[in-house]
Amino acid sequence: MRNGNGHGSAVLDEMLEPVSRSLGLKTAQACVEKLAEKCNEGKLTANERAEYDAYVQAGTLIGILQAKARRILSKAN
């Protein structure tokens, strides 16, 4: 969801960059991929299942927040 010139998306990316850097999202992504593979194979331990579920819930929340931010930014222009 971009506004006419894409500025809203660029602003959102700029705002979220420090957050992603501080959370180590590249490391987290690698961990999620490993957990997802184990989940698909049915090989998650109880602790891994809880960790994977937390990542999934966090991803859902981030997606919702991004969608709301994009909607607000698109209405501002």
PDB file of N, CA, C, O and CB in Angstrom:
ATOM      1  N   MET A   1       0.832  -1.169   0.000  1.00  0.00           N
ATOM      2  CA  MET A   1       0.000   0.000   0.000  1.00  0.00           C
ATOM      3  C   MET A   1       0.880   1.237   0.000  1.00  0.00           C
ATOM      4  O   MET A   1       1.372   1.651   1.050  1.00  0.00           O
ATOM      5  CB  MET A   1      -0.948  -0.005   1.199  1.00  0.00           C
ATOM      6  N   ARG A   2       1.071   1.797  -1.106  1.00  0.00           N
ATOM      7  CA  ARG A   2       1.883   2.991  -1.216  1.00  0.00           C
ATOM      8  C   ARG A   2       1.008   4.163  -1.586  1.00  0.00           C
ATOM      9  O   ARG A   2      -0.038   4.016  -2.219  1.00  0.00           O
ATOM     10  CB  ARG A   2       3.000   2.804  -2.242  1.00  0.00           C
ATOM     11  N   ASN A   3       1.461   5.328  -1.177  1.00  0.00           N
ATOM     12  CA  ASN A   3       0.764   6.494  -1.670  1.00  0.00           C
ATOM     13  C   ASN A   3       1.291   6.785  -3.061  1.00  0.00           C
ATOM     14  O   ASN A   3       2.090   6.007  -3.583  1.00  0.00           O
ATOM     15  CB  ASN A   3       0.944   7.715  -0.722  1.00  0.00           C
ATOM     16  N   GLY A   4       0.883   7.847  -3.659  1.00  0.00           N
ATOM     17  CA  GLY A   4       1.227   8.125  -5.044  1.00  0.00           C
ATOM     18  C   GLY A   4       2.700   8.138  -5.356  1.00  0.00           C
ATOM     19  O   GLY A   4       3.095   7.708  -6.439  1.00  0.00           O
ATOM     20  N   ASN A   5       3.544   8.623  -4.433  1.00  0.00           N
ATOM     21  CA  ASN A   5       4.962   8.718  -4.737  1.00  0.00           C
ATOM     22  C   ASN A   5       5.823   7.721  -3.982  1.00  0.00           C
ATOM     23  O   ASN A   5       7.046   7.759  -4.116  1.00  0.00           O
ATOM     24  CB  ASN A   5       5.437  10.086  -4.446  1.00  0.00           C
ATOM     25  N   GLY A   6       5.237   6.837  -3.198  1.00  0.00           N
ATOM     26  CA  GLY A   6       5.996   5.841  -2.464  1.00  0.00           C
ATOM     27  C   GLY A   6       6.669   6.383  -1.213  1.00  0.00           C
ATOM     28  O   GLY A   6       7.374   5.648  -0.522  1.00  0.00           O
ATOM     29  N   HIS A   7       6.461   7.652  -0.917  1.00  0.00           N
ATOM     30  CA  HIS A   7       7.111   8.284   0.222  1.00  0.00           C
ATOM     31  C   HIS A   7       6.699   7.630   1.540  1.00  0.00           C
ATOM     32  O   HIS A   7       7.536   7.460   2.426  1.00  0.00           O
ATOM     33  CB  HIS A   7       6.783   9.769   0.252  1.00  0.00           C
ATOM     34  N   GLY A   8       5.453   7.270   1.682  1.00  0.00           N
ATOM     35  CA  GLY A   8       4.972   6.657   2.918  1.00  0.00           C
ATOM     36  C   GLY A   8       5.702   5.377   3.241  1.00  0.00           C
ATOM     37  O   GLY A   8       6.054   5.130   4.395  1.00  0.00           O
ATOM     38  N   SER A   9       5.929   4.566   2.238  1.00  0.00           N
ATOM     39  CA  SER A   9       6.651   3.320   2.438  1.00  0.00           C
ATOM     40  C   SER A   9       8.095   3.584   2.837  1.00  0.00           C
ATOM     41  O   SER A   9       8.634   2.898   3.705  1.00  0.00           O
ATOM     42  CB  SER A   9       6.601   2.470   1.178  1.00  0.00           C
ATOM     43  N   ALA A  10       8.720   4.565   2.214  1.00  0.00           N
ATOM     44  CA  ALA A  10      10.106   4.905   2.551  1.00  0.00           C
ATOM     45  C   ALA A  10      10.200   5.411   3.986  1.00  0.00           C
ATOM     46  O   ALA A  10      11.141   5.073   4.705  1.00  0.00           O
ATOM     47  CB  ALA A  10      10.657   5.966   1.577  1.00  0.00           C
ATOM     48  N   VAL A  11       9.234   6.213   4.401  1.00  0.00           N
ATOM     49  CA  VAL A  11       9.213   6.735   5.768  1.00  0.00           C
ATOM     50  C   VAL A  11       9.057   5.587   6.751  1.00  0.00           C
ATOM     51  O   VAL A  11       9.753   5.535   7.765  1.00  0.00           O
ATOM     52  CB  VAL A  11       8.071   7.764   5.951  1.00  0.00           C
ATOM     53  N   LEU A  12       8.153   4.672   6.458  1.00  0.00           N
ATOM     54  CA  LEU A  12       7.927   3.526   7.326  1.00  0.00           C
ATOM     55  C   LEU A  12       9.186   2.679   7.428  1.00  0.00           C
ATOM     56  O   LEU A  12       9.571   2.271   8.524  1.00  0.00           O
ATOM     57  CB  LEU A  12       6.757   2.683   6.812  1.00  0.00           C
ATOM     58  N   ASP A  13       9.830   2.410   6.299  1.00  0.00           N
ATOM     59  CA  ASP A  13      11.070   1.633   6.307  1.00  0.00           C
ATOM     60  C   ASP A  13      12.130   2.318   7.151  1.00  0.00           C
ATOM     61  O   ASP A  13      12.841   1.663   7.913  1.00  0.00           O
ATOM     62  CB  ASP A  13      11.586   1.425   4.881  1.00  0.00           C
ATOM     63  N   GLU A  14      12.238   3.630   7.018  1.00  0.00           N
ATOM     64  CA  GLU A  14      13.228   4.398   7.779  1.00  0.00           C
ATOM     65  C   GLU A  14      12.925   4.344   9.278  1.00  0.00           C
ATOM     66  O   GLU A  14      13.838   4.249  10.097  1.00  0.00           O
ATOM     67  CB  GLU A  14      13.261   5.862   7.296  1.00  0.00           C
ATOM     68  N   MET A  15      11.657   4.403   9.625  1.00  0.00           N
ATOM     69  CA  MET A  15      11.268   4.365  11.030  1.00  0.00           C
ATOM     70  C   MET A  15      11.533   2.994  11.649  1.00  0.00           C
ATOM     71  O   MET A  15      11.919   2.902  12.814  1.00  0.00           O
ATOM     72  CB  MET A  15       9.796   4.728  11.177  1.00  0.00           C
ATOM     73  N   LEU A  16      11.329   1.941  10.879  1.00  0.00           N
ATOM     74  CA  LEU A  16      11.463   0.581  11.405  1.00  0.00           C
ATOM     75  C   LEU A  16      12.890   0.057  11.382  1.00  0.00           C
ATOM     76  O   LEU A  16      13.187  -0.926  12.061  1.00  0.00           O
ATOM     77  CB  LEU A  16      10.590  -0.346  10.627  1.00  0.00           C
ATOM     78  N   GLU A  17      13.781   0.682  10.619  1.00  0.00           N
ATOM     79  CA  GLU A  17      15.149   0.178  10.476  1.00  0.00           C
ATOM     80  C   GLU A  17      15.872   0.061  11.815  1.00  0.00           C
ATOM     81  O   GLU A  17      16.484  -0.978  12.059  1.00  0.00           O
ATOM     82  CB  GLU A  17      15.937   1.082   9.552  1.00  0.00           C
ATOM     83  N   PRO A  18      15.841   1.058  12.696  1.00  0.00           N
ATOM     84  CA  PRO A  18      16.523   0.902  13.993  1.00  0.00           C
ATOM     85  C   PRO A  18      15.935  -0.232  14.837  1.00  0.00           C
ATOM     86  O   PRO A  18      16.655  -0.904  15.576  1.00  0.00           O
ATOM     87  CB  PRO A  18      16.448   2.206  14.778  1.00  0.00           C
ATOM     88  N   VAL A  19      14.639  -0.434  14.720  1.00  0.00           N
ATOM     89  CA  VAL A  19      13.992  -1.512  15.462  1.00  0.00           C
ATOM     90  C   VAL A  19      14.493  -2.858  14.964  1.00  0.00           C
ATOM     91  O   VAL A  19      14.860  -3.721  15.761  1.00  0.00           O
ATOM     92  CB  VAL A  19      12.457  -1.426  15.332  1.00  0.00           C
ATOM     93  N   SER A  20      14.510  -3.040  13.656  1.00  0.00           N
ATOM     94  CA  SER A  20      14.960  -4.323  13.109  1.00  0.00           C
ATOM     95  C   SER A  20      16.432  -4.568  13.432  1.00  0.00           C
ATOM     96  O   SER A  20      16.835  -5.698  13.704  1.00  0.00           O
ATOM     97  CB  SER A  20      14.738  -4.365  11.589  1.00  0.00           C
ATOM     98  N   ARG A  21      17.232  -3.497  13.398  1.00  0.00           N
ATOM     99  CA  ARG A  21      18.655  -3.635  13.717  1.00  0.00           C
ATOM    100  C   ARG A  21      18.835  -4.035  15.176  1.00  0.00           C
ATOM    101  O   ARG A  21      19.634  -4.921  15.477  1.00  0.00           O
ATOM    102  CB  ARG A  21      19.409  -2.321  13.426  1.00  0.00           C
ATOM    103  N   SER A  22      18.104  -3.395  16.086  1.00  0.00           N
ATOM    104  CA  SER A  22      18.269  -3.678  17.512  1.00  0.00           C
ATOM    105  C   SER A  22      17.739  -5.059  17.885  1.00  0.00           C
ATOM    106  O   SER A  22      18.219  -5.668  18.840  1.00  0.00           O
ATOM    107  CB  SER A  22      17.565  -2.616  18.341  1.00  0.00           C
ATOM    108  N   LEU A  23      16.773  -5.546  17.156  1.00  0.00           N
ATOM    109  CA  LEU A  23      16.229  -6.864  17.449  1.00  0.00           C
ATOM    110  C   LEU A  23      17.008  -7.990  16.789  1.00  0.00           C
ATOM    111  O   LEU A  23      16.744  -9.162  17.060  1.00  0.00           O
ATOM    112  CB  LEU A  23      14.799  -6.928  17.016  1.00  0.00           C
ATOM    113  N   GLY A  24      17.951  -7.661  15.940  1.00  0.00           N
ATOM    114  CA  GLY A  24      18.718  -8.697  15.252  1.00  0.00           C
ATOM    115  C   GLY A  24      17.828  -9.553  14.371  1.00  0.00           C
ATOM    116  O   GLY A  24      17.871 -10.781  14.445  1.00  0.00           O
ATOM    117  N   LEU A  25      17.024  -8.912  13.539  1.00  0.00           N
ATOM    118  CA  LEU A  25      16.022  -9.641  12.768  1.00  0.00           C
ATOM    119  C   LEU A  25      16.610 -10.650  11.783  1.00  0.00           C
ATOM    120  O   LEU A  25      15.966 -11.655  11.483  1.00  0.00           O
ATOM    121  CB  LEU A  25      15.171  -8.669  12.023  1.00  0.00           C
ATOM    122  N   LYS A  26      17.819 -10.404  11.274  1.00  0.00           N
ATOM    123  CA  LYS A  26      18.412 -11.390  10.371  1.00  0.00           C
ATOM    124  C   LYS A  26      18.721 -12.674  11.125  1.00  0.00           C
ATOM    125  O   LYS A  26      18.505 -13.769  10.606  1.00  0.00           O
ATOM    126  CB  LYS A  26      19.690 -10.834   9.717  1.00  0.00           C
ATOM    127  N   THR A  27      19.222 -12.544  12.341  1.00  0.00           N
ATOM    128  CA  THR A  27      19.487 -13.713  13.176  1.00  0.00           C
ATOM    129  C   THR A  27      18.182 -14.409  13.531  1.00  0.00           C
ATOM    130  O   THR A  27      18.089 -15.635  13.492  1.00  0.00           O
ATOM    131  CB  THR A  27      20.247 -13.312  14.454  1.00  0.00           C
ATOM    132  N   ALA A  28      17.176 -13.614  13.878  1.00  0.00           N
ATOM    133  CA  ALA A  28      15.872 -14.175  14.220  1.00  0.00           C
ATOM    134  C   ALA A  28      15.268 -14.897  13.027  1.00  0.00           C
ATOM    135  O   ALA A  28      14.668 -15.960  13.188  1.00  0.00           O
ATOM    136  CB  ALA A  28      14.924 -13.077  14.709  1.00  0.00           C
ATOM    137  N   GLN A  29      15.419 -14.332  11.825  1.00  0.00           N
ATOM    138  CA  GLN A  29      14.875 -14.965  10.623  1.00  0.00           C
ATOM    139  C   GLN A  29      15.506 -16.331  10.402  1.00  0.00           C
ATOM    140  O   GLN A  29      14.811 -17.283  10.046  1.00  0.00           O
ATOM    141  CB  GLN A  29      15.100 -14.074   9.394  1.00  0.00           C
ATOM    142  N   ALA A  30      16.804 -16.436  10.607  1.00  0.00           N
ATOM    143  CA  ALA A  30      17.489 -17.721  10.449  1.00  0.00           C
ATOM    144  C   ALA A  30      16.962 -18.732  11.466  1.00  0.00           C
ATOM    145  O   ALA A  30      16.771 -19.906  11.147  1.00  0.00           O
ATOM    146  CB  ALA A  30      19.018 -17.547  10.609  1.00  0.00           C
ATOM    147  N   CYS A  31      16.730 -18.267  12.681  1.00  0.00           N
ATOM    148  CA  CYS A  31      16.200 -19.134  13.730  1.00  0.00           C
ATOM    149  C   CYS A  31      14.785 -19.596  13.390  1.00  0.00           C
ATOM    150  O   CYS A  31      14.451 -20.769  13.556  1.00  0.00           O
ATOM    151  CB  CYS A  31      16.210 -18.407  15.082  1.00  0.00           C
ATOM    152  N   VAL A  32      13.962 -18.672  12.916  1.00  0.00           N
ATOM    153  CA  VAL A  32      12.579 -19.004  12.547  1.00  0.00           C
ATOM    154  C   VAL A  32      12.570 -20.037  11.419  1.00  0.00           C
ATOM    155  O   VAL A  32      11.787 -20.986  11.445  1.00  0.00           O
ATOM    156  CB  VAL A  32      11.803 -17.727  12.116  1.00  0.00           C
ATOM    157  N   GLU A  33      13.441 -19.846  10.438  1.00  0.00           N
ATOM    158  CA  GLU A  33      13.500 -20.793   9.321  1.00  0.00           C
ATOM    159  C   GLU A  33      13.878 -22.192   9.793  1.00  0.00           C
ATOM    160  O   GLU A  33      13.319 -23.185   9.327  1.00  0.00           O
ATOM    161  CB  GLU A  33      14.501 -20.313   8.270  1.00  0.00           C
ATOM    162  N   LYS A  34      14.826 -22.263  10.719  1.00  0.00           N
ATOM    163  CA  LYS A  34      15.234 -23.561  11.268  1.00  0.00           C
ATOM    164  C   LYS A  34      14.079 -24.205  12.040  1.00  0.00           C
ATOM    165  O   LYS A  34      13.799 -25.394  11.890  1.00  0.00           O
ATOM    166  CB  LYS A  34      16.468 -23.396  12.189  1.00  0.00           C
ATOM    167  N   LEU A  35      13.415 -23.392  12.869  1.00  0.00           N
ATOM    168  CA  LEU A  35      12.278 -23.904  13.633  1.00  0.00           C
ATOM    169  C   LEU A  35      11.132 -24.328  12.713  1.00  0.00           C
ATOM    170  O   LEU A  35      10.479 -25.341  12.961  1.00  0.00           O
ATOM    171  CB  LEU A  35      11.789 -22.845  14.626  1.00  0.00           C
ATOM    172  N   ALA A  36      10.888 -23.558  11.655  1.00  0.00           N
ATOM    173  CA  ALA A  36       9.820 -23.903  10.715  1.00  0.00           C
ATOM    174  C   ALA A  36      10.101 -25.236  10.039  1.00  0.00           C
ATOM    175  O   ALA A  36       9.200 -26.055   9.855  1.00  0.00           O
ATOM    176  CB  ALA A  36       9.655 -22.803   9.659  1.00  0.00           C
ATOM    177  N   GLU A  37      11.344 -25.443   9.677  1.00  0.00           N
ATOM    178  CA  GLU A  37      11.719 -26.714   9.043  1.00  0.00           C
ATOM    179  C   GLU A  37      11.491 -27.880  10.001  1.00  0.00           C
ATOM    180  O   GLU A  37      10.934 -28.909   9.619  1.00  0.00           O
ATOM    181  CB  GLU A  37      13.197 -26.680   8.589  1.00  0.00           C
ATOM    182  N   LYS A  38      11.926 -27.709  11.247  1.00  0.00           N
ATOM    183  CA  LYS A  38      11.712 -28.764  12.238  1.00  0.00           C
ATOM    184  C   LYS A  38      10.221 -28.989  12.496  1.00  0.00           C
ATOM    185  O   LYS A  38       9.779 -30.120  12.697  1.00  0.00           O
ATOM    186  CB  LYS A  38      12.425 -28.412  13.550  1.00  0.00           C
ATOM    187  N   CYS A  39       9.450 -27.888  12.487  1.00  0.00           N
ATOM    188  CA  CYS A  39       8.006 -28.001  12.695  1.00  0.00           C
ATOM    189  C   CYS A  39       7.368 -28.810  11.567  1.00  0.00           C
ATOM    190  O   CYS A  39       6.543 -29.693  11.805  1.00  0.00           O
ATOM    191  CB  CYS A  39       7.360 -26.601  12.785  1.00  0.00           C
ATOM    192  N   ASN A  40       7.763 -28.493  10.343  1.00  0.00           N
ATOM    193  CA  ASN A  40       7.216 -29.221   9.190  1.00  0.00           C
ATOM    194  C   ASN A  40       7.570 -30.698   9.231  1.00  0.00           C
ATOM    195  O   ASN A  40       6.829 -31.534   8.714  1.00  0.00           O
ATOM    196  CB  ASN A  40       7.723 -28.610   7.891  1.00  0.00           C
ATOM    197  N   GLU A  41       8.691 -31.018   9.839  1.00  0.00           N
ATOM    198  CA  GLU A  41       9.119 -32.414   9.969  1.00  0.00           C
ATOM    199  C   GLU A  41       8.537 -33.075  11.219  1.00  0.00           C
ATOM    200  O   GLU A  41       8.722 -34.273  11.433  1.00  0.00           O
ATOM    201  CB  GLU A  41      10.643 -32.494  10.004  1.00  0.00           C
ATOM    202  N   GLY A  42       7.835 -32.294  12.044  1.00  0.00           N
ATOM    203  CA  GLY A  42       7.254 -32.818  13.279  1.00  0.00           C
ATOM    204  C   GLY A  42       8.295 -33.121  14.339  1.00  0.00           C
ATOM    205  O   GLY A  42       8.113 -34.041  15.136  1.00  0.00           O
ATOM    206  N   LYS A  43       9.388 -32.360  14.362  1.00  0.00           N
ATOM    207  CA  LYS A  43      10.503 -32.654  15.259  1.00  0.00           C
ATOM    208  C   LYS A  43      10.773 -31.564  16.292  1.00  0.00           C
ATOM    209  O   LYS A  43      11.868 -31.520  16.854  1.00  0.00           O
ATOM    210  CB  LYS A  43      11.736 -32.882  14.457  1.00  0.00           C
ATOM    211  N   LEU A  44       9.815 -30.691  16.555  1.00  0.00           N
ATOM    212  CA  LEU A  44      10.021 -29.637  17.546  1.00  0.00           C
ATOM    213  C   LEU A  44       9.885 -30.181  18.963  1.00  0.00           C
ATOM    214  O   LEU A  44       8.997 -30.984  19.248  1.00  0.00           O
ATOM    215  CB  LEU A  44       9.029 -28.495  17.325  1.00  0.00           C
ATOM    216  N   THR A  45      10.775 -29.735  19.847  1.00  0.00           N
ATOM    217  CA  THR A  45      10.607 -30.021  21.268  1.00  0.00           C
ATOM    218  C   THR A  45       9.545 -29.056  21.805  1.00  0.00           C
ATOM    219  O   THR A  45       9.117 -28.142  21.101  1.00  0.00           O
ATOM    220  CB  THR A  45      11.976 -29.879  22.058  1.00  0.00           C
ATOM    221  N   ALA A  46       9.134 -29.264  23.036  1.00  0.00           N
ATOM    222  CA  ALA A  46       8.142 -28.373  23.641  1.00  0.00           C
ATOM    223  C   ALA A  46       8.686 -26.942  23.733  1.00  0.00           C
ATOM    224  O   ALA A  46       7.956 -25.986  23.472  1.00  0.00           O
ATOM    225  CB  ALA A  46       7.741 -28.885  25.045  1.00  0.00           C
ATOM    226  N   ASN A  47       9.950 -26.793  24.099  1.00  0.00           N
ATOM    227  CA  ASN A  47      10.553 -25.457  24.189  1.00  0.00           C
ATOM    228  C   ASN A  47      10.652 -24.815  22.814  1.00  0.00           C
ATOM    229  O   ASN A  47      10.387 -23.622  22.669  1.00  0.00           O
ATOM    230  CB  ASN A  47      11.945 -25.533  24.834  1.00  0.00           C
ATOM    231  N   GLU A  48      11.027 -25.588  21.807  1.00  0.00           N
ATOM    232  CA  GLU A  48      11.120 -25.047  20.453  1.00  0.00           C
ATOM    233  C   GLU A  48       9.745 -24.642  19.937  1.00  0.00           C
ATOM    234  O   GLU A  48       9.618 -23.638  19.237  1.00  0.00           O
ATOM    235  CB  GLU A  48      11.760 -26.072  19.507  1.00  0.00           C
ATOM    236  N   ARG A  49       8.726 -25.405  20.272  1.00  0.00           N
ATOM    237  CA  ARG A  49       7.350 -25.090  19.870  1.00  0.00           C
ATOM    238  C   ARG A  49       6.932 -23.754  20.478  1.00  0.00           C
ATOM    239  O   ARG A  49       6.338 -22.918  19.797  1.00  0.00           O
ATOM    240  CB  ARG A  49       6.370 -26.219  20.307  1.00  0.00           C
ATOM    241  N   ALA A  50       7.240 -23.553  21.753  1.00  0.00           N
ATOM    242  CA  ALA A  50       6.887 -22.299  22.420  1.00  0.00           C
ATOM    243  C   ALA A  50       7.641 -21.132  21.776  1.00  0.00           C
ATOM    244  O   ALA A  50       7.063 -20.067  21.560  1.00  0.00           O
ATOM    245  CB  ALA A  50       7.201 -22.377  23.938  1.00  0.00           C
ATOM    246  N   GLU A  51       8.915 -21.325  21.471  1.00  0.00           N
ATOM    247  CA  GLU A  51       9.700 -20.269  20.832  1.00  0.00           C
ATOM    248  C   GLU A  51       9.150 -19.952  19.442  1.00  0.00           C
ATOM    249  O   GLU A  51       9.022 -18.785  19.070  1.00  0.00           O
ATOM    250  CB  GLU A  51      11.180 -20.682  20.737  1.00  0.00           C
ATOM    251  N   TYR A  52       8.828 -20.996  18.680  1.00  0.00           N
ATOM    252  CA  TYR A  52       8.289 -20.812  17.324  1.00  0.00           C
ATOM    253  C   TYR A  52       6.949 -20.081  17.380  1.00  0.00           C
ATOM    254  O   TYR A  52       6.701 -19.167  16.593  1.00  0.00           O
ATOM    255  CB  TYR A  52       8.123 -22.181  16.609  1.00  0.00           C
ATOM    256  N   ASP A  53       6.094 -20.483  18.306  1.00  0.00           N
ATOM    257  CA  ASP A  53       4.797 -19.814  18.464  1.00  0.00           C
ATOM    258  C   ASP A  53       4.970 -18.340  18.803  1.00  0.00           C
ATOM    259  O   ASP A  53       4.223 -17.494  18.312  1.00  0.00           O
ATOM    260  CB  ASP A  53       3.971 -20.503  19.552  1.00  0.00           C
ATOM    261  N   ALA A  54       5.963 -18.032  19.649  1.00  0.00           N
ATOM    262  CA  ALA A  54       6.217 -16.633  20.007  1.00  0.00           C
ATOM    263  C   ALA A  54       6.653 -15.840  18.778  1.00  0.00           C
ATOM    264  O   ALA A  54       6.216 -14.705  18.587  1.00  0.00           O
ATOM    265  CB  ALA A  54       7.293 -16.540  21.112  1.00  0.00           C
ATOM    266  N   TYR A  55       7.509 -16.425  17.946  1.00  0.00           N
ATOM    267  CA  TYR A  55       7.934 -15.748  16.717  1.00  0.00           C
ATOM    268  C   TYR A  55       6.743 -15.512  15.784  1.00  0.00           C
ATOM    269  O   TYR A  55       6.620 -14.447  15.178  1.00  0.00           O
ATOM    270  CB  TYR A  55       9.019 -16.574  15.995  1.00  0.00           C
ATOM    271  N   VAL A  56       5.882 -16.501  15.677  1.00  0.00           N
ATOM    272  CA  VAL A  56       4.711 -16.372  14.803  1.00  0.00           C
ATOM    273  C   VAL A  56       3.791 -15.259  15.314  1.00  0.00           C
ATOM    274  O   VAL A  56       3.307 -14.440  14.534  1.00  0.00           O
ATOM    275  CB  VAL A  56       3.937 -17.717  14.722  1.00  0.00           C
ATOM    276  N   GLN A  57       3.557 -15.237  16.618  1.00  0.00           N
ATOM    277  CA  GLN A  57       2.705 -14.190  17.197  1.00  0.00           C
ATOM    278  C   GLN A  57       3.320 -12.806  17.024  1.00  0.00           C
ATOM    279  O   GLN A  57       2.615 -11.843  16.723  1.00  0.00           O
ATOM    280  CB  GLN A  57       2.461 -14.465  18.681  1.00  0.00           C
ATOM    281  N   ALA A  58       4.631 -12.708  17.214  1.00  0.00           N
ATOM    282  CA  ALA A  58       5.317 -11.422  17.036  1.00  0.00           C
ATOM    283  C   ALA A  58       5.222 -10.978  15.579  1.00  0.00           C
ATOM    284  O   ALA A  58       4.992  -9.802  15.301  1.00  0.00           O
ATOM    285  CB  ALA A  58       6.804 -11.522  17.475  1.00  0.00           C
ATOM    286  N   GLY A  59       5.397 -11.913  14.654  1.00  0.00           N
ATOM    287  CA  GLY A  59       5.292 -11.589  13.233  1.00  0.00           C
ATOM    288  C   GLY A  59       3.904 -11.088  12.868  1.00  0.00           C
ATOM    289  O   GLY A  59       3.759 -10.153  12.080  1.00  0.00           O
ATOM    290  N   THR A  60       2.894 -11.706  13.439  1.00  0.00           N
ATOM    291  CA  THR A  60       1.517 -11.276  13.195  1.00  0.00           C
ATOM    292  C   THR A  60       1.292  -9.858  13.721  1.00  0.00           C
ATOM    293  O   THR A  60       0.693  -9.026  13.039  1.00  0.00           O
ATOM    294  CB  THR A  60       0.522 -12.252  13.852  1.00  0.00           C
ATOM    295  N   LEU A  61       1.768  -9.590  14.923  1.00  0.00           N
ATOM    296  CA  LEU A  61       1.622  -8.258  15.507  1.00  0.00           C
ATOM    297  C   LEU A  61       2.353  -7.213  14.668  1.00  0.00           C
ATOM    298  O   LEU A  61       1.809  -6.141  14.406  1.00  0.00           O
ATOM    299  CB  LEU A  61       2.151  -8.242  16.947  1.00  0.00           C
ATOM    300  N   ILE A  62       3.565  -7.514  14.250  1.00  0.00           N
ATOM    301  CA  ILE A  62       4.322  -6.577  13.423  1.00  0.00           C
ATOM    302  C   ILE A  62       3.597  -6.306  12.115  1.00  0.00           C
ATOM    303  O   ILE A  62       3.549  -5.164  11.659  1.00  0.00           O
ATOM    304  CB  ILE A  62       5.726  -7.118  13.144  1.00  0.00           C
ATOM    305  N   GLY A  63       3.037  -7.336  11.510  1.00  0.00           N
ATOM    306  CA  GLY A  63       2.284  -7.159  10.269  1.00  0.00           C
ATOM    307  C   GLY A  63       1.080  -6.257  10.444  1.00  0.00           C
ATOM    308  O   GLY A  63       0.789  -5.420   9.590  1.00  0.00           O
ATOM    309  N   ILE A  64       0.387  -6.429  11.547  1.00  0.00           N
ATOM    310  CA  ILE A  64      -0.776  -5.586  11.838  1.00  0.00           C
ATOM    311  C   ILE A  64      -0.347  -4.133  12.034  1.00  0.00           C
ATOM    312  O   ILE A  64      -0.973  -3.219  11.498  1.00  0.00           O
ATOM    313  CB  ILE A  64      -1.519  -6.099  13.093  1.00  0.00           C
ATOM    314  N   LEU A  65       0.725  -3.923  12.805  1.00  0.00           N
ATOM    315  CA  LEU A  65       1.219  -2.568  13.043  1.00  0.00           C
ATOM    316  C   LEU A  65       1.684  -1.911  11.750  1.00  0.00           C
ATOM    317  O   LEU A  65       1.438  -0.724  11.533  1.00  0.00           O
ATOM    318  CB  LEU A  65       2.361  -2.590  14.057  1.00  0.00           C
ATOM    319  N   GLN A  66       2.355  -2.674  10.888  1.00  0.00           N
ATOM    320  CA  GLN A  66       2.798  -2.125   9.601  1.00  0.00           C
ATOM    321  C   GLN A  66       1.604  -1.720   8.745  1.00  0.00           C
ATOM    322  O   GLN A  66       1.615  -0.659   8.122  1.00  0.00           O
ATOM    323  CB  GLN A  66       3.665  -3.149   8.847  1.00  0.00           C
ATOM    324  N   ALA A  67       0.575  -2.563   8.712  1.00  0.00           N
ATOM    325  CA  ALA A  67      -0.604  -2.249   7.909  1.00  0.00           C
ATOM    326  C   ALA A  67      -1.281  -0.980   8.421  1.00  0.00           C
ATOM    327  O   ALA A  67      -1.694  -0.132   7.630  1.00  0.00           O
ATOM    328  CB  ALA A  67      -1.595  -3.425   7.925  1.00  0.00           C
ATOM    329  N   LYS A  68      -1.394  -0.851   9.731  1.00  0.00           N
ATOM    330  CA  LYS A  68      -2.006   0.348  10.300  1.00  0.00           C
ATOM    331  C   LYS A  68      -1.168   1.588  10.002  1.00  0.00           C
ATOM    332  O   LYS A  68      -1.708   2.641   9.664  1.00  0.00           O
ATOM    333  CB  LYS A  68      -2.189   0.187  11.811  1.00  0.00           C
ATOM    334  N   ALA A  69       0.151   1.460  10.129  1.00  0.00           N
ATOM    335  CA  ALA A  69       1.028   2.601   9.845  1.00  0.00           C
ATOM    336  C   ALA A  69       0.920   3.012   8.385  1.00  0.00           C
ATOM    337  O   ALA A  69       0.865   4.204   8.081  1.00  0.00           O
ATOM    338  CB  ALA A  69       2.487   2.263  10.190  1.00  0.00           C
ATOM    339  N   ARG A  70       0.891   2.050   7.489  1.00  0.00           N
ATOM    340  CA  ARG A  70       0.767   2.370   6.061  1.00  0.00           C
ATOM    341  C   ARG A  70      -0.551   3.062   5.773  1.00  0.00           C
ATOM    342  O   ARG A  70      -0.603   4.003   4.981  1.00  0.00           O
ATOM    343  CB  ARG A  70       0.888   1.101   5.209  1.00  0.00           C
ATOM    344  N   ARG A  71      -1.619   2.600   6.412  1.00  0.00           N
ATOM    345  CA  ARG A  71      -2.932   3.226   6.194  1.00  0.00           C
ATOM    346  C   ARG A  71      -2.914   4.671   6.685  1.00  0.00           C
ATOM    347  O   ARG A  71      -3.424   5.564   6.008  1.00  0.00           O
ATOM    348  CB  ARG A  71      -4.051   2.427   6.916  1.00  0.00           C
ATOM    349  N   ILE A  72      -2.331   4.905   7.858  1.00  0.00           N
ATOM    350  CA  ILE A  72      -2.241   6.262   8.402  1.00  0.00           C
ATOM    351  C   ILE A  72      -1.403   7.144   7.483  1.00  0.00           C
ATOM    352  O   ILE A  72      -1.780   8.280   7.195  1.00  0.00           O
ATOM    353  CB  ILE A  72      -1.638   6.242   9.825  1.00  0.00           C
ATOM    354  N   LEU A  73      -0.270   6.625   7.025  1.00  0.00           N
ATOM    355  CA  LEU A  73       0.601   7.408   6.140  1.00  0.00           C
ATOM    356  C   LEU A  73      -0.091   7.717   4.807  1.00  0.00           C
ATOM    357  O   LEU A  73       0.076   8.808   4.262  1.00  0.00           O
ATOM    358  CB  LEU A  73       1.920   6.652   5.885  1.00  0.00           C
ATOM    359  N   SER A  74      -0.859   6.772   4.285  1.00  0.00           N
ATOM    360  CA  SER A  74      -1.529   7.011   3.008  1.00  0.00           C
ATOM    361  C   SER A  74      -2.639   8.063   3.146  1.00  0.00           C
ATOM    362  O   SER A  74      -2.900   8.812   2.205  1.00  0.00           O
ATOM    363  CB  SER A  74      -2.112   5.698   2.463  1.00  0.00           C
ATOM    364  N   LYS A  75      -3.285   8.123   4.302  1.00  0.00           N
ATOM    365  CA  LYS A  75      -4.328   9.127   4.529  1.00  0.00           C
ATOM    366  C   LYS A  75      -3.748  10.502   4.770  1.00  0.00           C
ATOM    367  O   LYS A  75      -4.418  11.511   4.550  1.00  0.00           O
ATOM    368  CB  LYS A  75      -5.193   8.731   5.703  1.00  0.00           C
ATOM    369  N   ALA A  76      -2.489  10.549   5.228  1.00  0.00           N
ATOM    370  CA  ALA A  76      -1.845  11.838   5.528  1.00  0.00           C
ATOM    371  C   ALA A  76      -1.508  12.617   4.261  1.00  0.00           C
ATOM    372  O   ALA A  76      -1.281  13.825   4.315  1.00  0.00           O
ATOM    373  CB  ALA A  76      -0.574  11.614   6.345  1.00  0.00           C
ATOM    374  N   ASN A  77      -1.476  11.939   3.141  1.00  0.00           N
ATOM    375  CA  ASN A  77      -1.101  12.630   1.891  1.00  0.00           C
ATOM    376  C   ASN A  77      -2.288  12.937   1.084  1.00  0.00           C
ATOM    377  O   ASN A  77      -2.168  13.514   0.003  1.00  0.00           O
ATOM    378  CB  ASN A  77      -0.144  11.815   1.071  1.00  0.00           C
TER     379      ASN A  77
END
